[in-house]
Amino acid sequence: MTARSRSITSRQTGPHEDLPRRVARALTHPLRKPFAAHTREAFAEASDWRERRGTAPLILDAGCGVGLSTRRLAERFPDCSVLGVDRSADRLSRDHGRLPDNALLVRADLVDFWRLALDADWRPQRHYLLYPNPYPKAAHLKMRWQGHPVLPAILALGGRLELRSNWRIYVEEFALAVTQATGVAAATEPFAPGPDYLTPFEQKYHASGQALWRLVVELPHAPGLVPVG
Ligand SMILES: C[S@@+](CC[C@H](N)C(=O)[O-])C[C@H]1O[C@@H](n2cnc3c(N)ncnc32)[C@H](O)[C@@H]1O
């Protein structure tokens, strides 16, 4: 990966005007997408692994890419079980060193995995969304997590949720969505990773001089956020 990385370009100059409607829709219309078989298998594997680890608190690294952040979080929080989830087998297969005993990487679609986790009453202590795909075209709002029908399940899991991005608007939109859905205030703040970057994308953006943004919010476990029907 090179140190030069282009910053996000988008016609949007602020949060998407359709965001409140998308969030309201996600809160009232059940997501009926069937669970993919490979994600069910990955969830079963992750559940067995968690059971073997006893009562260790869970840290979810959602969209972990090559799993560097999963490794680093596992080292930083040795008493926790750190689970990295990504849909890309290619990224997950890259060699980034031995996985600590308290870490596991699984290939799964988060749209299904989050809902399975909520159904199984998982309550992550920490939940990371590190540099999610920005989908900067205005027409792609529904592909960003804050505009996606799975948003209520992400928030309902609860815990300390941290989002990082090199696109300020992404984080601002997510903050608005959090507050609309949960009533909990969430602020966007500038973020400087220092030498201890958590992910390859973070390193790449930082090394090319881009500003980074994040949001950290403590959320209650609230399965009632997800519409049923
Ligand atoms: C821009 S990369 C960031 C990866 C990593 N967090 C980092 O910062 O280096 C976004 C990651 O999200 C993953 N991803 C996107 N949508 C996903 C989904 N529905 N389920 C699982 N992973 C997904 C992609 O495969 C990709 O690895």
The ligand as a MOL file (V3000), in Angstrom:
LIG
                    3D

  0  0  0     0  0            999 V3000
M  V30 BEGIN CTAB
M  V30 COUNTS 27 29 0 0 0
M  V30 BEGIN ATOM
M  V30 1 C -12.2180 0.2780 3.4510 0
M  V30 2 S -12.0340 -1.3350 4.0730 0 CHG=1
M  V30 3 C -11.3920 -1.0500 5.7020 0
M  V30 4 C -10.7700 -2.2990 6.2830 0
M  V30 5 C -10.1350 -2.1140 7.6660 0
M  V30 6 N -11.1000 -1.7950 8.6890 0
M  V30 7 C -9.0470 -1.0660 7.6360 0
M  V30 8 O -9.2750 0.0270 8.1250 0
M  V30 9 O -7.9600 -1.3650 7.1080 0 CHG=-1
M  V30 10 C -13.7130 -1.8110 4.4020 0
M  V30 11 C -13.8640 -3.2870 4.7280 0
M  V30 12 O -15.2140 -3.5620 5.0110 0
M  V30 13 C -15.5180 -4.8450 4.4770 0
M  V30 14 N -16.9730 -4.9210 4.2720 0
M  V30 15 C -17.7410 -4.0720 3.5620 0
M  V30 16 N -19.0310 -4.4780 3.5890 0
M  V30 17 C -19.0730 -5.6160 4.3330 0
M  V30 18 C -20.0940 -6.5160 4.7250 0
M  V30 19 N -21.3600 -6.3340 4.3350 0
M  V30 20 N -19.7750 -7.5750 5.4990 0
M  V30 21 C -18.4940 -7.7640 5.8960 0
M  V30 22 N -17.4700 -6.9520 5.5490 0
M  V30 23 C -17.7620 -5.9000 4.7780 0
M  V30 24 C -14.7300 -4.9170 3.1870 0
M  V30 25 O -14.5150 -6.2440 2.7420 0
M  V30 26 C -13.4450 -4.2050 3.5880 0
M  V30 27 O -12.4680 -5.1140 4.0540 0
M  V30 END ATOM
M  V30 BEGIN BOND
M  V30 1 1 1 2
M  V30 2 1 2 3
M  V30 3 1 2 10
M  V30 4 1 3 4
M  V30 5 1 4 5
M  V30 6 1 5 6
M  V30 7 1 5 7
M  V30 8 2 7 8
M  V30 9 1 7 9
M  V30 10 1 10 11
M  V30 11 1 11 12
M  V30 12 1 11 26
M  V30 13 1 12 13
M  V30 14 1 13 14
M  V30 15 1 13 24
M  V30 16 1 14 15
M  V30 17 1 14 23
M  V30 18 2 15 16
M  V30 19 1 16 17
M  V30 20 1 17 18
M  V30 21 2 17 23
M  V30 22 1 18 19
M  V30 23 2 18 20
M  V30 24 1 20 21
M  V30 25 2 21 22
M  V30 26 1 22 23
M  V30 27 1 24 25
M  V30 28 1 24 26
M  V30 29 1 26 27
M  V30 END BOND
M  V30 END CTAB
M  END
